[in-house]
Amino acid sequence: MADPTPVGGRLIIPYKAGDDGTRPIASDVAVWDGPNVRVVPIERLEQYRDPTAAIWNDPTDGNRVEVGKFYQLVVRATNRGDLLYPPPGADNTPTDLKQINLEGWVLGFNAGAGALTDRLAVFAGFESGPIKPHQDFVLVSNNNPWQPTAKEVSDYNGHVCAQANIYAQETFAGDGADGTPPDGQQSGFTVFPYRDSHHAQRNLQIVAATVNTTVARNLLLAVPATDRCPLEANVAFREVELPDDPAELRKLVGDFGDLELRTPCGDPVDKVTVDAGDGCPTDDLDIELKPGDRKLLKITIPQYHEQRVGDVFGFDVVTTYHDGAKVYGGARFYVVVTPGLGV
């Protein structure tokens, strides 16, 4: 079956700085650490409403939830003005957009697309506009806030996967105002960031690992019950290349106080394993799940040779279809070796 047509709309949730909406994105590029989707406590929403606010540059914020707090979803997006792939003969003049809707979800920290039954929260938001061409803006969900349960927090150590879709409704001229075109559409609880500029997700975990200890984290792999075929998949690790500059490392993992951050001397990702519950940890897992199945995988990050306090390394857990041709989903881990208790 051919891949669906890529959607490079006027609306973009950038998966990285400089994203102009070009789709599809190559399958060897990670899109699951999108910086522009955050789950934020309601008492701090105002900090995010300005798209140029410094808080958007803090990688540690909006990744982790706690019991007893209430959360909403915030999304930073842009109107590129024109269509990257206009229909033949269509007018492609840059235009304002109005009546912009936000759909969002929180799922357990996962290595795949997620299933309806694994939704922990559903969000909705609206921006009347107009949003001018080349204007950045922020959408904030405004339905009932989400309060995570103790089990939801403990299952994933407080880390979650946030997904978002945005779309603009058509408006018509009147009362001296010009009409504006539609852009994007409702997603039906499925996002495809690789091929649609209106979609994004954030599935990122920053782990503070105490030196000379082993850390384990849960990662969900689930198949929607509506799928028609089983998932024959491979789960493996992909090392993330990190900068050597300590200042650049802090942009990825946060401040960590006076800790001197640096890349490791050894190769810690070679030691990381995944276990499907059969007591056979591996760095390359073949697994089959039927529609409706869910499996909680255990990711183990052990100590390694030449480990030092301040070491920073990163890896993606990538789930591909068994033929290796397509990515089913993924999650990113950054690990910081600390002298104190891990979180």
NORZINOR-V243024 format. One record per residue. N is the residue number from 0. RES is the residue in one small letter. PHI is phi as a letter, one per 40 degrees, with the letter a starting at -180 (* if undefined). Layout:
n = {N & N}
res = {RES & RES}
phi = {PHI & PHI}
This chain:
n = {0 & 1 & 2 & 3 & 4 & 5 & 6 & 7 & 8 & 9 & 10 & 11 & 12 & 13 & 14 & 15 & 16 & 17 & 18 & 19 & 20 & 21 & 22 & 23 & 24 & 25 & 26 & 27 & 28 & 29 & 30 & 31 & 32 & 33 & 34 & 35 & 36 & 37 & 38 & 39 & 40 & 41 & 42 & 43 & 44 & 45 & 46 & 47 & 48 & 49 & 50 & 51 & 52 & 53 & 54 & 55 & 56 & 57 & 58 & 59 & 60 & 61 & 62 & 63 & 64 & 65 & 66 & 67 & 68 & 69 & 70 & 71 & 72 & 73 & 74 & 75 & 76 & 77 & 78 & 79 & 80 & 81 & 82 & 83 & 84 & 85 & 86 & 87 & 88 & 89 & 90 & 91 & 92 & 93 & 94 & 95 & 96 & 97 & 98 & 99 & 100 & 101 & 102 & 103 & 104 & 105 & 106 & 107 & 108 & 109 & 110 & 111 & 112 & 113 & 114 & 115 & 116 & 117 & 118 & 119 & 120 & 121 & 122 & 123 & 124 & 125 & 126 & 127 & 128 & 129 & 130 & 131 & 132 & 133 & 134 & 135 & 136 & 137 & 138 & 139 & 140 & 141 & 142 & 143 & 144 & 145 & 146 & 147 & 148 & 149 & 150 & 151 & 152 & 153 & 154 & 155 & 156 & 157 & 158 & 159 & 160 & 161 & 162 & 163 & 164 & 165 & 166 & 167 & 168 & 169 & 170 & 171 & 172 & 173 & 174 & 175 & 176 & 177 & 178 & 179 & 180 & 181 & 182 & 183 & 184 & 185 & 186 & 187 & 188 & 189 & 190 & 191 & 192 & 193 & 194 & 195 & 196 & 197 & 198 & 199 & 200 & 201 & 202 & 203 & 204 & 205 & 206 & 207 & 208 & 209 & 210 & 211 & 212 & 213 & 214 & 215 & 216 & 217 & 218 & 219 & 220 & 221 & 222 & 223 & 224 & 225 & 226 & 227 & 228 & 229 & 230 & 231 & 232 & 233 & 234 & 235 & 236 & 237 & 238 & 239 & 240 & 241 & 242 & 243 & 244 & 245 & 246 & 247 & 248 & 249 & 250 & 251 & 252 & 253 & 254 & 255 & 256 & 257 & 258 & 259 & 260 & 261 & 262 & 263 & 264 & 265 & 266 & 267 & 268 & 269 & 270 & 271 & 272 & 273 & 274 & 275 & 276 & 277 & 278 & 279 & 280 & 281 & 282 & 283 & 284 & 285 & 286 & 287 & 288 & 289 & 290 & 291 & 292 & 293 & 294 & 295 & 296 & 297 & 298 & 299 & 300 & 301 & 302 & 303 & 304 & 305 & 306 & 307 & 308 & 309 & 310 & 311 & 312 & 313 & 314 & 315 & 316 & 317 & 318 & 319 & 320 & 321 & 322 & 323 & 324 & 325 & 326 & 327 & 328 & 329 & 330 & 331 & 332 & 333 & 334 & 335 & 336 & 337 & 338 & 339 & 340 & 341 & 342}
res = {m & a & d & p & t & p & v & g & g & r & l & i & i & p & y & k & a & g & d & d & g & t & r & p & i & a & s & d & v & a & v & w & d & g & p & n & v & r & v & v & p & i & e & r & l & e & q & y & r & d & p & t & a & a & i & w & n & d & p & t & d & g & n & r & v & e & v & g & k & f & y & q & l & v & v & r & a & t & n & r & g & d & l & l & y & p & p & p & g & a & d & n & t & p & t & d & l & k & q & i & n & l & e & g & w & v & l & g & f & n & a & g & a & g & a & l & t & d & r & l & a & v & f & a & g & f & e & s & g & p & i & k & p & h & q & d & f & v & l & v & s & n & n & n & p & w & q & p & t & a & k & e & v & s & d & y & n & g & h & v & c & a & q & a & n & i & y & a & q & e & t & f & a & g & d & g & a & d & g & t & p & p & d & g & q & q & s & g & f & t & v & f & p & y & r & d & s & h & h & a & q & r & n & l & q & i & v & a & a & t & v & n & t & t & v & a & r & n & l & l & l & a & v & p & a & t & d & r & c & p & l & e & a & n & v & a & f & r & e & v & e & l & p & d & d & p & a & e & l & r & k & l & v & g & d & f & g & d & l & e & l & r & t & p & c & g & d & p & v & d & k & v & t & v & d & a & g & d & g & c & p & t & d & d & l & d & i & e & l & k & p & g & d & r & k & l & l & k & i & t & i & p & q & y & h & e & q & r & v & g & d & v & f & g & f & d & v & v & t & t & y & h & d & g & a & k & v & y & g & g & a & r & f & y & v & v & v & t & p & g & l & g & v}
phi = {* & c & c & c & c & c & b & b & c & c & c & b & b & c & c & a & c & g & c & c & g & c & b & c & c & d & c & c & b & c & b & c & b & d & c & b & b & b & b & b & d & c & c & b & c & c & c & b & c & c & c & c & c & c & d & c & c & c & c & c & c & g & b & b & b & b & c & g & b & b & b & b & b & b & b & b & b & a & b & c & g & b & c & c & b & c & d & d & g & c & c & b & c & d & a & c & b & b & f & c & b & b & b & a & a & b & b & c & d & b & b & a & c & g & b & d & c & c & c & c & a & b & b & a & a & a & b & c & g & c & b & c & d & g & c & c & a & b & b & b & c & b & c & d & c & c & b & c & c & c & c & c & c & c & d & b & f & g & c & b & b & b & b & a & b & b & a & b & c & c & b & b & c & i & f & g & b & c & c & b & c & c & a & g & a & d & c & g & g & a & b & b & d & c & b & b & c & c & b & a & a & b & b & b & b & b & b & c & b & c & d & g & b & b & b & b & b & c & a & c & b & b & b & d & c & c & c & c & b & c & c & b & b & b & b & a & b & b & c & c & c & b & c & c & c & d & c & c & c & c & c & c & b & h & c & f & f & c & c & c & c & a & c & c & c & c & b & c & c & c & c & c & b & b & b & c & g & c & g & b & c & a & b & a & b & c & a & b & b & c & d & g & c & a & b & c & c & b & c & b & b & c & c & a & c & g & c & b & c & g & c & b & a & a & a & b & c & b & b & b & c & d & c & g & c & b & c & c & i & a & a & b & b & b & b & b & c & b & c & b & c & c & b}
